[in-house]
Amino acid sequence: AIHPDDAARRRANLDLSITKGGDYHVEYRVIWPDGSVHWLQVRGRPTDPAPGKPRRMSGVTLDVTARKAAEAALISMNETLERRISESTRELKRSNARLVAEIGAREQAQAALVQAQKMDAIGQLTGGIAHDFNNLLTAIVGNVDMIERRSDDPRIARMAANAREGVERATKLTAQLLAFSRSQQLDLQAVEVDALIAGMDDLLTRTLGHK
């Protein structure tokens, strides 16, 4: 009735007990007449005084099929648990990587938003200053016109012309500031870059300074 896969192991344990005179302890499967497989646990000891010449052995045999089934179920559960833990760990790593990427993207978006808000604030401030400055230039232009109409003195006319030239340059600078602050409607058209840069000489000089 011994299962063919367990016969050699049972025989080896039995031979060792007979030869050495020690305890006989083995677990193996047996096949019942109905075809069902059961596990047996056998514990015994030869009662003969001289090793190698046994005539009898006393011991006990237990049916441990239920225990073996529980052990197999426990092993299966452990393997399933380990597999689930491994899958959960991998998913956690993937989720953590996505979270880190999302945090990085959010930080970049927040930095871009802060920068945009700063630029918007600078634009609003620049637009307000340009409008106020433009009002002052209007008053200056009116006075220059009055001086030019009321005086025939060449020296005063020359000074008025210099003042008008300064007002025109200031008006140009104001227009550039309004364009920067987007308070002025922009006319999109093709331009020559060299001429554009040359025309911004006053603004660049005042912004960057002389070298």
C-alpha positions, 0 to 999 in steps of 0.5 A: 500500500506504500506510495511508489514515490515514498517507498525508497525513503521509508526503506532507507529510514527503516534500514538505518534504524535496524543497522544503528539501533536508533529510533525509526521515524518516517512519514510517507503516503499509502494508497487505500483500497478505494484509491484515496491517498493518506499520510502516515507518521510512524515512530518506533524503536527496535526492542532487540538488544543487538543492532542488526538482528531485529526480531520486533519493533515497538512504536505507533502509527498515526494518520496525519492526512489532515495535518498534511492537507493543512500544511499544504494549504498553508504553503499555498496561502504563503506562496499566494501571499508572497506573490500578492505582496510582491505584486503590491510592492511593484504597484506601490513602486510604480505609484510612487514613481508616478506620484514623484513625477506628478509632484515634479510637474506640479512644482514646475507648473507652480513655478511657471504660474508664479513667474507669469504672475510676476510678469503680469504684475510688472506689466501692470506696473509698467503700464501705469507708469507709462500712462502717467508719464504720457500725461506729463509728456502731453503737458510738456508738448503743449507748453513747447508748442506755446513757446514756439508760437509766441517767441521769435528768438532763434535761441529760444526756438532752438531750445524749444526744438531740443525740448520737442526732440526730447519729448519725442524720444520720451514718447517713443520710450513710453510707447515701447513700455506700453507695448511691453505691458501689453496695454497697447494694441500690437500691430503684427507685421513682418519686421527687419530685425537689425532695424528693430534692434537699432530702433530700441537703442534708447530703451536698451541703453537705459535698461542695460547701461553703457559699457 
